Amino acid sequence: MRPAARAPRVGFVSLGCPKALVDSERILTHLRAEGYEVAPTYEAADIVVVNTCGFIDAAVDESLDAIGEALEHNGRVIVTGCLGARPQRILERHPRVLKVTGPHAYEDVVGAVHEHLPPRHDPFFDLLPPQGVRLTPRHYAYLKVAEGCNNKCSFCIIPAMRGRLASRRIDEVLREAERLVAAGVKELLVISQDTSAYGSDIRYAPGAWRGASYQTRFIDLARGLAELGAWVRLHYVYPYPHVDEVIPLMAARRVLPYLDVPFQHGSPAVLKRMRRPAHSENTLKRIGAWRAQCPDLTIRSTFIVGFPGETDGEFAQLLAWLDEAQLDRVGCFKYSPVEGAAANALPGHVAPQLQEERYARFMERAAAISRRRLAQRVGRHMRVLVDTVADGTATARSAADAPQIDGVVRIEDAGSVRAGDWAEVRIVAADDYDLTGKLTTGRGIS
């Protein structure tokens, strides 16, 4: 029985991508505004919410394991997120969960918490920080500009789980970004399922912010965020032609010269089987044009090897494409069937052993490219953002590094530098993925 004298406590487990993390932050902000406390452990919680991922089989397994762990250690569990779009999958394994809701079903989750753990009366609204509850460090935040996706990639079931594209109006997004920066955020990471398509579903609706007119579209989003003086990092940008418009902003350092573009493959035939948007685009030509305008542009991407029907020749095309593209940051996945995905019915599934071999060859090639490109930065001076400091060594990131997915800049003898500080460094060493720098100022810049 929960003591009446204290606030109800909710534990939270957030799995999956940054978009799911933003969903978790929104739910927690709502609950905190109603007087709930966030419990740091299962044992300290009166109830636990598990925000799941269901994109690939490995993520489904991780989510089901997390639900089981929460049930074992607490017993009162509400499940939400992408896997919640398939409640029978959850209930077959864990019939004791209190409630299952789908992705971005904020009100349903809050309603389930109310049902099983009623809020206290007269919550202390002043305890809620102006930027809401965040699960990231104070100095950076994810800014989600849209839900859902209109693409029909054959390997993906996100549109079935999260729905069609639903963009937020640009004035609403810019006001949120303004609040975050005012609360101390120094880096805004722009995310959605397809950031390039932002606003197309609401016909690029107009909005006003700071006395100026904007449209709900990709380029106006970048222009507006550039006014805030924070690092602005663009993620999940498909290579549609209008993306070219943002490159001059990057060259002028209005937004970070960084593009996260999920190319997925280098073979036109494989991309067609994947049903990728813009699969007929000459992406190598586009990359060359971008770098001609903005030589310091960092491009990160993800790829899939072993997609059904991938031949030796198509894999060779991918390696040749990678050699020519010279991408800075690269991730790779071995194709994995996803329940409900159209690609499952394609012929010619690649044997796991061959997938593993191709993955190793791809990552070896990508590491060599990364090593050469990072070596060119030795001797340069950079401004970096410090994420952590431990035992006198700071771990920071440059404009080329997104948190948790890219490399880092390690600063030995970090002096008085603290997490969240800016630091000026000179790069003294590089390895396959990371840099080492020395402070040039002796201290961090708040």
N, C-alpha and C positions, 0 to 999 in steps of 0.2 A: 504494500500500500504506500503510495507516494505521500510524504509529509505535506500538509497543506501550507506550511510556512514558506516553502521554496518554489521557485519557478519550475515548470515542466521542462525536461531536458530531452533533446532530440539528438541522436547520433546520426552521422551522415557518412556514407561511403559513395564516392563519385568515381566512376570508371569511364574509360573511353577518351574521346577527343576533347579539345578545348571547347567545342560547341556544347557538349554535355556539361562541362565544368561551369559554363555560364548559366545553364539551366539550374544547376545545383545552387549557384550563388543567388539566383533570383528566388528560388524556393526558400533558402535560408534567410534572405532579407525579409521576406514576407513573414516568416515565423518569428524572427527576432523582433519585428515591429509589433507582434502580438504578445510579446513577453516571454516567448520560449528562450531557453538557453541552449547553446550548442555543446554537447557532451564530447569530451576528447577520447573516451573509450566506450566499448560496448557496455561494460559493467556500470559505468556512470550514467548511462542513458535510460530513460523510461521507455523509449521506442527508437527504432533504427530505420532510416530510409536508405535504400540502396538504389542508386542511379546507375542503370546497367548500360552495357554496350552490346549490340547484336550484329555488328557489321560482318565479321567473319567467324568461322567456327571456333577459332582460338579465343576470340573475345566472348562468344557465347559461353564457352566452358569456364572462362575466368569469372564471368558474371554469375553463373550458377554456383560456382565454388564460393564466391563472396556472399551470396544469399545464404548458403548453408552455414558459413562461418558465423554470420550475424545471428542466424537462428540458434546455433549451438551456444553462443556466448550471451545472447540477450533473450531470444525467444519471441519478441514482438517486432515484426519486420513488415515494412511497406516497400513495395518494389515499383520503380518507375523507370523511364528511359526507353531506349530503342528496343531492347529485348521485351519490354512490356507490350509491344505491339503484337507479340505472339504469346499471350498469357498461358495457353495450354502447355507450351514448352516449359514454363516456370512451374506451373501447378502440378505437372506430372512428376517433377523431381522434388518440389517443395510445397506440398498441399497445405502446410501450416501457415503460410504467409497471410497477413491480415488483409492485404489489398494489392492488386496489380493495376497500374495505370500505364498508359502509353507515353511516347516522347513528348516533351514540352507541354505536358498536361498539368500546368502549375496549380490551377484551382482544384483539380481532382486530388493532387497530392496533399495540399493544405487541408482539403475537406476530410481526407482519410485520417490525417493527424488529429484534426478536431474531433472526429468520431471516436478514435481510440485513446486519445490523450487530450481532453478538453483544455483550452487555454485558461490562464488565470484572468480574473477581471482586472480592469484598469492597468493594462501593461504600461511599462515605462518607455514611451516612445522616444524620449531623449537619449536613450542608450543606443539607439541605432545611428551609426555614423552616416554622414551625408552621402557617401558614395555607396552605401549599402554594405552587406556582408560579402566579402570576397575571400576566395580560397587561394589566391595568388599572393605573392609578397606585395607590400604596400607600393612599390615603385613601378610595377607594371600591371596591366589589366587587359583582359580580352574584351573586345567590343563586338558583339554579335549584331550584324546588320540585317539578317534575314534568316528565316527558317525554311526548311524544305528545299526541293530541287525539281526542276522540270526535265532534266536529262534522263535518258533511258539506257545508261551504260549496262551492257549485258551481264557484267559480273557483280552488279550492285543492287541492293534492295532498299537503299536509303529513301527513295521517293515513296515506296510502299510503307515504310515505317514512319517517316517524318512528314510526309505529305508533299504537295507541290510548293513551289517557291512562294513565299509570303514575306515581302520586304517590309521593313519598318520605314516610316516616313523619315526623310532626311532631317527635318528640324528636330524630331524626337531623338535621333541618333546623335546629332551634334550637341544637343543639350546634355545628353548623358555623358558624352566625351568631355564636355566642358566641366561638368561636376567632378568627374574622375581626376582631371588635371588639377582642379582647384583643391582636391583632397590629397594631392601629393604624387599622383601617378606621373611617371616620366616617360613611359612607353605604352602606346596603344597598339594592340595586336588585333587587326581587323579580320574577322572570321565570318564565314557562312558556308553553305555547301557549294555555292558558285558565286563568288563575289563579283565576277565580271558581269553577271546577269542582274545585279542589284537594281531594283526599281522597274524592271521591264514588266512585271506582273501588275503594277499599279500605274502604268503608263507614265512613268517618270514624274509623279505628282510633285507640284511645286511646294516649296516651304520657305519660310523666312527665319533667319537667325542672325543676330547681331546687326540688324538693320539692313541685311543684304538678302537677295533672292537666290535660292538654289533650287535645283531639281533633284528628285530622288533617282540619281544615276551615279555610276561608278566614278566618273571624272569629277563631278561636283562634290562627291563624298571626300575624295582625296584633297580637293581644293579647300573645302571647309576645315577638315582636320589639320591641314597645314597651318592654319591660323593660330593653333593652340600652343605652338612652341615645344611640343613633345615629339619624341620619336614616333613615327607612324609606320607600322609594318603591315604590308598587305599580303594576306594569305588566301590560298585556294582561288587563284586567278586563272581562269581558262584563257587560252591565247586567242580571243576574238580580236578582230582588227581594231576596235575602239580602245583596246588596252594601250595601244601606241600613244594615246593622248597623255598618259600619265608619266611617260619617260622624261619630258622636259621638267616636270616638277621634281623628279629624282635628280636630274642633272643639276638643278638649282638648289638641291638639298632641302627643298620644302617638305618632302617626305623622304623616308629612307630609300636609298637606291637598292632595293631588295624586292624581288618578286618570287613568290612561292607558286609555281605553275605545275600542276600535276600532269606531266606529259604522258606518263604510263608506258609508252613504247616508242620505238623508232621506225617500226615497219608499218607502212600504210595499210598492208593487208591485215595485220593484227589489230591495228587501231579500228579498222572497219568492222572486224568481228567483235571488238569491244563496244562498238557503237559510241565511240567517243565523240563529243561535240568538237567541232573544228578539226576533225580528223584529216580533212583534205588540205589543211593549211600547210604552207611551206614553213615549218617552225624553225628550221635552221636559218633561213633567210631572215625571219623575224628577229631571232636572237642576234644575228649580225647587225641588223639595223638598230636594235636597242643599244647594243654596246658601242656602236659608232657615235650615238648621241650621248651616252652615259658610260664612259669606260670603266667606272668603278662599280657598275651594277653587279650585284650578287644575285644569282639565280639558283634556287633550290627546287628540287622536284622529287617525285616518287615514281617508281616503275614496278611493273609486274613481269616476272619471268615464268616460263612454263605455262602460259595461257593455252587453253585447248587449241590444238592444231598448230602450235608454234613449231616451225621446222628449224633445222640447223641453219638454213639460209636466212630465215627471218630473225633468228637470234643474232646471227652475224651482222645483219642490218642494224640491230639495236646497238651492238658494240661500236660499229662504225659511226652511227649517229652520235653516240656518246663521245667518241674521240673528236668529232668535229664540233659538237656543241660546247665542250669544255665547261660543263656545269660546275659550280662551286660546291654545292651541297646536294647530296644524292642519298635517297633511301630506296630500298628495294624489298619487295615481298615475293614469295613464291605463291603462285596461284593456288587458291583454296576454294573449293565449292562452297557456296552460301545457299542455304535453304531458300528456295523461291526465286533464285536468280536464273535468267534466261541462258546464261553461259553453261549451265549444267547440262543442257541438251546438245551442246556442240560436240562434234566428233573429234577424235584424236587427242584425248586427254594425255598429258605428258606424264611419264612415270616419275614417281617421287625421286628416285636416284638421279635421273637426268635433270630434274628441277634443281636439286641440290648442287649438281655440278655447274649448271648455268648460273645459279645464284653466286657461287664462289667466284666464278670467272668475272661476272659483272662487278661484284664488290671489289675485287682486286684491281680491275681497270679504273673504277671510280676512285679508289683510294690513291692510285698513282696520279690521277688528274688533280685531286685535292692536294696532295703533297706538293706537286709542282706549283700550283697556284698560291698556296700558303707561303711557300719559300720566297715568292716574289714580294711578300709583305715585310720580310725581315729588314730592319733599318727604318721602317716608316714610323711616323708618329700618329697615334690614334686617340680618339676620345672613346672611353668605354664606360659601360654601366655595370656597377658592382652588384652581384647577386648575393654572395656569401663571403664571409671572412672566417677562417679557422686556422689556429696555430700560426698566425702571422702571414698566411698566404691568402690572397683574395682570388675569388673566381668571378670573372667579369665577362661581359660580352661586347663585341664591337657591333657596328651597324650591320655587319654581315651575318650576325648570329641570333637566331630566334631562340628563346628559352626552351630547354629540354629536348630540342630536336637537332640543333646544330652544334658547332664547336664552341669552345670557350677561350678566353684569354686569361692565363694564370699570371698573377702578379706576386712574386716572392718579395719578402721584406715590404709588406704592405703598409707599414707604419700605422697612421691613425685612420686609414681608410675604413669606412663602415659600409654595410649593406645598404644599397639605395643611393650611394654616392656616385657622382661622375668622377672619373679619374683620367688624367692625361698620361699616356705611356709611350715608350719607344719599344718596338717589337725587336726582341733579341734572339728568338729561336722559334722554329716551327716543326711540327711533326705531321702525321697523316691528316689530322683533323683539327688540332688545337695550336694555339700560339702561346708564347711566353713573353711577357712584357716587363719593363722596369718603369717605375714611376718617374716622371720628369718634374713633378711639382712637390713630391714628398708628402702630399696629403690629398684626401678626396675633396671633391667640390659638391656641396649639398645641392 
